[in-house]
């Protein structure tokens, strides 16, 4: 991903994301991830049966990487892992909520100006007037 997409102010949603995910990864469901302590929604990912099973067995939030098409244990390389506290499903059983506790302070793979991992992936808000993004966690 480009730095401009991940850090910039231009609002450019990927409207075809779900289509791409479904074409390449037909057996996944979306997973909203919430910090157990702050209640902040920190990221959105996908899981298949293998990722769900691995999450339960390991106690670590694990997903299916739709771009790499492989199991993705969040933080396995960075050390920013999530302890899995509970798993919920919605009424239609077509999405999950992982309630997690970050084992270290950072969560997002993007960094603040100080070089620290951000506390969540939803760190920019949309300015309705200009339709640009404002960084709330520089």
MDAnalysis code that builds the backbone (N, CA, C; Angstrom):
import MDAnalysis as mda
import numpy as np

u = mda.Universe.empty(414, n_residues=138, atom_resindex=np.repeat(np.arange(138), 3), trajectory=True)
u.add_TopologyAttr("name", ["N", "CA", "C"] * 138)
u.add_TopologyAttr("resid", np.arange(1, 139))
u.add_TopologyAttr("resname", ["UNK", "UNK", "UNK", "UNK", "UNK", "UNK", "UNK", "UNK", "UNK", "UNK", "UNK", "UNK", "UNK", "UNK", "UNK", "UNK", "UNK", "UNK", "UNK", "UNK", "UNK", "UNK", "UNK", "UNK", "UNK", "UNK", "UNK", "UNK", "UNK", "UNK", "UNK", "UNK", "UNK", "UNK", "UNK", "UNK", "UNK", "UNK", "UNK", "UNK", "UNK", "UNK", "UNK", "UNK", "UNK", "UNK", "UNK", "UNK", "UNK", "UNK", "UNK", "UNK", "UNK", "UNK", "UNK", "UNK", "UNK", "UNK", "UNK", "UNK", "UNK", "UNK", "UNK", "UNK", "UNK", "UNK", "UNK", "UNK", "UNK", "UNK", "UNK", "UNK", "UNK", "UNK", "UNK", "UNK", "UNK", "UNK", "UNK", "UNK", "UNK", "UNK", "UNK", "UNK", "UNK", "UNK", "UNK", "UNK", "UNK", "UNK", "UNK", "UNK", "UNK", "UNK", "UNK", "UNK", "UNK", "UNK", "UNK", "UNK", "UNK", "UNK", "UNK", "UNK", "UNK", "UNK", "UNK", "UNK", "UNK", "UNK", "UNK", "UNK", "UNK", "UNK", "UNK", "UNK", "UNK", "UNK", "UNK", "UNK", "UNK", "UNK", "UNK", "UNK", "UNK", "UNK", "UNK", "UNK", "UNK", "UNK", "UNK", "UNK", "UNK", "UNK", "UNK", "UNK", "UNK", "UNK"])
u.atoms.positions = np.array([
    [0.836, -1.178, 0.000],
    [0.000, 0.000, 0.000],
    [0.877, 1.235, 0.000],
    [0.373, 2.264, -0.582],
    [1.162, 3.486, -0.667],
    [1.044, 4.294, 0.618],
    [2.110, 5.047, 0.905],
    [2.113, 5.911, 2.087],
    [1.012, 6.960, 1.973],
    [0.752, 7.467, 0.767],
    [-0.293, 8.475, 0.577],
    [-1.657, 7.892, 0.934],
    [-1.931, 6.665, 0.542],
    [-3.207, 6.041, 0.874],
    [-3.343, 5.877, 2.386],
    [-2.284, 5.403, 3.034],
    [-2.342, 5.103, 4.459],
    [-2.145, 6.315, 5.364],
    [-1.508, 7.365, 4.870],
    [-1.189, 8.511, 5.725],
    [-1.743, 9.834, 5.194],
    [-2.163, 9.874, 3.936],
    [-2.551, 11.127, 3.303],
    [-3.922, 11.633, 3.697],
    [-4.296, 12.756, 3.081],
    [-5.575, 13.386, 3.394],
    [-6.630, 13.142, 2.324],
    [-6.240, 12.559, 1.190],
    [-7.209, 12.307, 0.123],
    [-8.123, 11.150, 0.513],
    [-9.418, 11.347, 0.347],
    [-10.440, 10.353, 0.689],
    [-10.705, 9.511, -0.547],
    [-10.134, 8.302, -0.594],
    [-10.243, 7.432, -1.771],
    [-10.594, 6.012, -1.341],
    [-11.854, 5.789, -1.059],
    [-12.297, 4.461, -0.632],
    [-12.137, 3.438, -1.752],
    [-11.837, 2.221, -1.382],
    [-11.734, 1.116, -2.332],
    [-13.113, 0.461, -2.415],
    [-13.942, 0.990, -3.302],
    [-15.325, 0.517, -3.431],
    [-15.411, -0.917, -3.938],
    [-14.352, -1.440, -4.509],
    [-14.389, -2.804, -5.041],
    [-13.749, -3.822, -4.095],
    [-13.403, -3.417, -2.886],
    [-12.731, -4.305, -1.929],
    [-13.500, -5.604, -1.692],
    [-14.781, -5.512, -1.409],
    [-15.548, -6.732, -1.120],
    [-15.631, -7.646, -2.334],
    [-15.746, -7.074, -3.502],
    [-15.762, -7.879, -4.726],
    [-14.438, -8.626, -4.882],
    [-13.316, -7.931, -4.651],
    [-11.997, -8.563, -4.759],
    [-11.831, -9.656, -3.711],
    [-12.278, -9.387, -2.504],
    [-12.166, -10.386, -1.438],
    [-12.981, -11.624, -1.801],
    [-14.218, -11.422, -2.254],
    [-15.100, -12.551, -2.578],
    [-14.561, -13.370, -3.746],
    [-13.974, -12.711, -4.731],
    [-13.439, -13.434, -5.886],
    [-12.245, -14.304, -5.516],
    [-11.384, -13.792, -4.650],
    [-10.148, -14.512, -4.309],
    [-10.270, -15.352, -3.040],
    [-11.221, -15.025, -2.179],
    [-11.348, -15.673, -0.871],
    [-12.825, -15.890, -0.562],
    [-13.471, -16.823, -1.233],
    [-14.929, -16.929, -1.099],
    [-15.435, -17.379, 0.267],
    [-14.605, -18.017, 1.060],
    [-15.076, -18.575, 2.328],
    [-14.542, -17.803, 3.534],
    [-14.799, -16.493, 3.551],
    [-14.389, -15.646, 4.668],
    [-15.572, -14.812, 5.146],
    [-15.460, -14.342, 6.380],
    [-16.425, -13.375, 6.922],
    [-15.626, -12.192, 7.472],
    [-16.241, -11.005, 7.484],
    [-15.553, -9.856, 8.087],
    [-15.494, -10.007, 9.606],
    [-14.403, -9.473, 10.171],
    [-14.198, -9.497, 11.614],
    [-13.880, -8.081, 12.076],
    [-14.785, -7.486, 12.841],
    [-14.492, -6.215, 13.500],
    [-13.693, -6.557, 14.751],
    [-12.689, -5.743, 15.048],
    [-11.835, -6.002, 16.205],
    [-11.939, -4.811, 17.149],
    [-12.297, -5.115, 18.404],
    [-12.531, -4.079, 19.404],
    [-11.584, -4.272, 20.583],
    [-11.012, -3.174, 21.058],
    [-10.164, -3.194, 22.240],
    [-11.057, -3.416, 23.468],
    [-10.778, -4.450, 24.234],
    [-11.605, -4.797, 25.401],
    [-11.604, -3.706, 26.461],
    [-10.516, -2.965, 26.559],
    [-10.405, -1.961, 27.608],
    [-10.980, -0.606, 27.212],
    [-10.695, -0.163, 25.990],
    [-11.138, 1.175, 25.564],
    [-12.441, 1.148, 24.780],
    [-12.848, -0.025, 24.327],
    [-14.036, -0.227, 23.473],
    [-13.851, 0.347, 22.066],
    [-12.662, 0.852, 21.744],
    [-12.375, 1.402, 20.421],
    [-12.366, 0.280, 19.380],
    [-12.981, 0.536, 18.231],
    [-12.862, -0.379, 17.092],
    [-11.493, -0.110, 16.488],
    [-10.634, -1.125, 16.470],
    [-9.251, -0.882, 16.081],
    [-8.889, -1.367, 14.691],
    [-9.616, -2.320, 14.166],
    [-9.376, -2.723, 12.787],
    [-10.502, -3.599, 12.284],
    [-10.496, -3.811, 10.978],
    [-11.426, -4.716, 10.321],
    [-10.595, -5.698, 9.531],
    [-10.888, -6.964, 9.681],
    [-10.135, -7.999, 8.983],
    [-11.126, -9.073, 8.521],
    [-10.597, -10.200, 8.091],
    [-11.430, -11.311, 7.629],
    [-10.940, -12.595, 8.276],
    [-11.846, -13.545, 8.438],
    [-11.474, -14.855, 8.980],
    [-12.159, -15.936, 8.169],
    [-11.455, -17.040, 8.023],
    [-12.061, -18.259, 7.505],
    [-12.100, -19.253, 8.662],
    [-12.545, -20.479, 8.396],
    [-12.654, -21.450, 9.495],
    [-11.308, -21.738, 10.140],
    [-10.256, -21.801, 9.337],
    [-8.919, -22.071, 9.868],
    [-8.472, -20.948, 10.815],
    [-8.684, -19.703, 10.422],
    [-8.293, -18.569, 11.259],
    [-9.091, -18.551, 12.564],
    [-10.376, -18.837, 12.479],
    [-11.210, -18.881, 13.679],
    [-10.721, -19.979, 14.625],
    [-10.482, -21.143, 14.085],
    [-10.006, -22.277, 14.893],
    [-8.653, -21.932, 15.547],
    [-7.742, -21.340, 14.768],
    [-6.422, -20.974, 15.292],
    [-6.549, -19.925, 16.397],
    [-7.457, -18.974, 16.222],
    [-7.683, -17.953, 17.246],
    [-8.106, -18.591, 18.563],
    [-9.049, -19.506, 18.491],
    [-9.571, -20.165, 19.688],
    [-8.491, -21.023, 20.346],
    [-7.762, -21.785, 19.540],
    [-6.749, -22.689, 20.084],
    [-5.552, -21.948, 20.670],
    [-5.130, -20.859, 20.017],
    [-3.917, -20.156, 20.447],
    [-4.184, -19.048, 21.459],
    [-5.424, -18.529, 21.474],
    [-5.732, -17.392, 22.329],
    [-5.246, -16.074, 21.753],
    [-4.783, -16.100, 20.492],
    [-4.309, -14.903, 19.787],
    [-5.250, -14.596, 18.631],
    [-5.582, -13.320, 18.441],
    [-6.422, -12.933, 17.311],
    [-5.709, -13.285, 16.008],
    [-6.356, -14.132, 15.224],
    [-5.786, -14.611, 13.971],
    [-6.814, -14.420, 12.875],
    [-6.332, -14.031, 11.703],
    [-7.206, -13.702, 10.584],
    [-6.746, -14.429, 9.328],
    [-7.502, -14.228, 8.254],
    [-7.102, -14.707, 6.945],
    [-6.694, -13.482, 6.137],
    [-5.443, -13.430, 5.698],
    [-4.980, -12.316, 4.884],
    [-5.546, -12.485, 3.478],
    [-6.430, -11.591, 3.093],
    [-7.068, -11.695, 1.776],
    [-6.117, -11.292, 0.652],
    [-5.082, -10.537, 0.953],
    [-4.117, -10.156, -0.082],
    [-3.043, -11.229, -0.260],
    [-2.551, -11.788, 0.845],
    [-1.515, -12.826, 0.760],
    [-2.099, -14.230, 0.677],
    [-3.389, -14.347, 0.999],
    [-4.102, -15.625, 0.996],
    [-3.421, -16.647, 1.899],
    [-3.230, -16.218, 3.153],
    [-2.615, -17.092, 4.149],
    [-3.077, -16.670, 5.540],
    [-2.870, -17.571, 6.486],
    [-3.191, -17.291, 7.876],
    [-2.342, -16.118, 8.355],
    [-2.960, -15.199, 9.103],
    [-2.277, -14.004, 9.583],
    [-2.545, -13.842, 11.066],
    [-1.548, -14.205, 11.880],
    [-1.659, -13.971, 13.312],
    [-1.196, -12.547, 13.561],
    [-2.126, -11.679, 13.931],
    [-1.831, -10.263, 14.097],
    [-0.663, -10.066, 15.040],
    [0.359, -9.365, 14.565],
    [1.506, -9.033, 15.386],
    [2.584, -10.091, 15.474],
    [2.453, -11.172, 14.735],
    [3.448, -12.248, 14.825],
    [4.854, -11.760, 14.480],
    [4.981, -10.837, 13.539],
    [6.304, -10.331, 13.181],
    [6.670, -9.070, 13.948],
    [5.701, -8.231, 14.280],
    [5.985, -6.960, 14.958],
    [5.992, -7.084, 16.472],
    [5.374, -8.123, 17.002],
    [5.235, -8.264, 18.446],
    [3.985, -7.605, 18.990],
    [3.211, -6.948, 18.135],
    [1.992, -6.244, 18.546],
    [0.803, -7.215, 18.486],
    [0.845, -8.281, 19.286],
    [-0.192, -9.312, 19.248],
    [-1.386, -8.919, 20.109],
    [-2.499, -9.593, 19.835],
    [-3.747, -9.351, 20.559],
    [-4.157, -10.607, 21.307],
    [-4.362, -10.482, 22.608],
    [-4.944, -11.564, 23.396],
    [-6.433, -11.600, 23.070],
    [-6.940, -12.750, 22.703],
    [-8.354, -12.899, 22.370],
    [-9.151, -13.082, 23.654],
    [-10.052, -12.138, 23.934],
    [-10.866, -12.172, 25.152],
    [-12.183, -12.893, 24.879],
    [-12.861, -12.525, 23.795],
    [-14.103, -13.209, 23.428],
    [-14.366, -13.014, 21.941],
    [-15.235, -13.873, 21.436],
    [-15.687, -13.791, 20.045],
    [-17.205, -13.716, 20.064],
    [-17.726, -12.776, 19.291],
    [-19.180, -12.639, 19.147],
    [-19.528, -12.757, 17.670],
    [-20.776, -13.105, 17.404],
    [-21.268, -13.111, 16.029],
    [-22.517, -12.247, 15.956],
    [-22.800, -11.758, 14.760],
    [-24.011, -10.947, 14.587],
    [-25.224, -11.852, 14.430],
    [-26.411, -11.254, 14.365],
    [-27.656, -12.017, 14.324],
    [-27.767, -12.913, 13.092],
    [-27.208, -12.488, 11.974],
    [-27.284, -13.288, 10.749],
    [-26.118, -14.267, 10.605],
    [-25.200, -14.264, 11.568],
    [-24.026, -15.119, 11.582],
    [-23.234, -15.018, 10.275],
    [-23.009, -13.755, 9.852],
    [-22.189, -13.538, 8.661],
    [-21.054, -12.555, 8.923],
    [-20.820, -12.252, 10.202],
    [-19.661, -11.466, 10.594],
    [-19.350, -11.771, 12.053],
    [-18.114, -11.448, 12.435],
    [-17.656, -11.697, 13.803],
    [-17.155, -10.418, 14.436],
    [-17.136, -10.417, 15.763],
    [-16.484, -9.375, 16.543],
    [-15.484, -10.072, 17.450],
    [-14.207, -9.729, 17.296],
    [-13.186, -10.208, 18.221],
    [-12.977, -9.096, 19.246],
    [-13.155, -9.410, 20.513],
    [-12.829, -8.484, 21.584],
    [-11.444, -8.897, 22.064],
    [-10.502, -7.962, 21.993],
    [-9.098, -8.297, 22.226],
    [-8.458, -7.353, 23.230],
    [-7.329, -7.780, 23.740],
    [-6.502, -6.917, 24.583],
    [-5.111, -6.895, 23.959],
    [-4.683, -5.737, 23.472],
    [-3.336, -5.651, 22.915],
    [-2.300, -5.973, 23.985],
    [-1.328, -6.773, 23.637],
    [-0.296, -7.152, 24.604],
    [0.759, -6.054, 24.768],
    [0.860, -5.196, 23.776],
    [1.736, -4.014, 23.863],
    [0.896, -2.816, 23.455],
    [1.459, -1.630, 23.516],
    [0.709, -0.409, 23.277],
    [0.229, -0.189, 21.863],
    [1.005, -0.579, 20.860],
    [0.665, -0.289, 19.484],
    [-0.264, -1.314, 18.875],
    [-0.980, -0.875, 17.848],
    [-1.915, -1.769, 17.179],
    [-1.731, -1.713, 15.678],
    [-1.776, -0.517, 15.112],
    [-1.736, -0.346, 13.660],
    [-0.303, -0.474, 13.135],
    [-0.168, -0.937, 11.888],
    [1.166, -1.031, 11.293],
    [1.698, 0.332, 10.869],
    [0.815, 1.355, 10.806],
    [1.306, 2.702, 10.508],
    [1.833, 3.320, 11.804],
    [2.671, 4.323, 11.658],
    [3.340, 4.920, 12.816],
    [2.963, 6.391, 12.968],
    [3.050, 6.875, 14.204],
    [2.879, 8.298, 14.478],
    [4.138, 9.032, 14.028],
    [4.119, 10.346, 14.101],
    [5.299, 11.138, 13.734],
    [6.486, 10.798, 14.625],
    [6.231, 10.317, 15.835],
    [7.294, 9.928, 16.767],
    [7.834, 8.524, 16.466],
    [7.177, 7.806, 15.541],
    [7.620, 6.466, 15.177],
    [6.959, 5.343, 15.947],
    [5.996, 5.663, 16.799],
    [5.301, 4.639, 17.585],
    [4.103, 4.107, 16.792],
    [3.787, 2.816, 16.939],
    [2.578, 2.295, 16.290],
    [1.344, 3.010, 16.838],
    [0.396, 3.301, 15.960],
    [-0.835, 3.966, 16.392],
    [-1.685, 3.000, 17.221],
    [-2.576, 3.557, 18.042],
    [-3.397, 2.747, 18.938],
    [-4.574, 2.089, 18.227],
    [-4.817, 2.445, 16.985],
    [-5.883, 1.831, 16.195],
    [-5.750, 2.238, 14.742],
    [-6.434, 1.526, 13.883],
    [-6.352, 1.804, 12.449],
    [-7.297, 2.919, 12.003],
    [-8.239, 3.299, 12.830],
    [-9.206, 4.339, 12.471],
    [-8.759, 5.681, 13.051],
    [-7.599, 6.154, 12.611],
    [-6.991, 7.357, 13.173],
    [-7.241, 8.609, 12.341],
    [-7.983, 8.506, 11.248],
    [-8.317, 9.689, 10.448],
    [-9.832, 9.828, 10.389],
    [-10.292, 11.086, 10.437],
    [-11.728, 11.320, 10.316],
    [-11.985, 12.149, 9.072],
    [-13.181, 11.994, 8.535],
    [-13.571, 12.687, 7.313],
    [-14.117, 14.060, 7.643],
    [-13.534, 15.101, 7.030],
    [-14.059, 16.458, 7.123],
    [-15.162, 16.567, 6.077],
    [-16.401, 16.724, 6.514],
    [-17.541, 16.737, 5.597],
    [-17.481, 17.886, 4.595],
    [-16.971, 19.038, 5.006],
    [-16.921, 20.201, 4.124],
    [-15.953, 20.036, 2.975],
    [-14.737, 19.602, 3.283],
    [-13.689, 19.485, 2.248],
    [-13.595, 18.074, 1.664],
    [-14.241, 17.108, 2.316],
    [-14.156, 15.698, 1.918],
    [-12.687, 15.236, 1.899],
    [-11.921, 15.724, 2.886],
    [-10.551, 15.264, 3.070],
    [-10.453, 14.640, 4.455],
    [-9.353, 13.933, 4.683],
    [-9.144, 13.246, 5.945],
    [-8.287, 14.085, 6.887],
    [-8.633, 14.022, 8.164],
    [-7.894, 14.735, 9.191],
    [-7.305, 13.685, 10.127],
    [-5.992, 13.742, 10.324],
    [-5.296, 12.817, 11.191],
    [-5.553, 13.198, 12.644],
    [-6.160, 12.299, 13.412],
    [-6.474, 12.576, 14.815],
    [-5.402, 12.019, 15.756],
    [-4.412, 11.322, 15.195],
    [-3.349, 10.720, 16.001],
    [-2.029, 10.855, 15.237],
    [-1.526, 12.104, 15.129],
    [-0.318, 12.322, 14.335],
    [0.880, 11.672, 14.976],
])
